[in-house]
Amino acid sequence: RQAAAGEFRSNLHRGGSAEKVKITPEERAVAISAAKAMGLNVAGVDLLRSNHGPVVMEVNSSPGLEGIEQSSKKDVAGMIIEFIERTAVKPSKPTDK
């Protein structure tokens, strides 16, 4: 994401913009490690590219999907639901409730 002129926050609702980028294997590994460190299976991880490698700026447990869905043209919400359905722990026996 890129902030609007004169603004430091890159949120889309604050005038920021989003574009599709190709992440490196290192960026992917750092993002996954950051989410796991927070105990999250689904997260939005904001990374900053630096001369020293990717830097984690923020880990969001409930990330906004508007920017990533617009820039990637993918149904990210649907992909998250499918992931949860595949990985959810099924109860060993039905409850009486």
ABEGO torsion letter per residue (X at the ends): XBBBBGBABABAAAGBBBBBBBBBAAAAAAAAAAAAAAGBABBBBBBBBBAAEBBBABBBABBBAAAAAAAAGBBAAAAAAAAAAAABBBBABBBAX
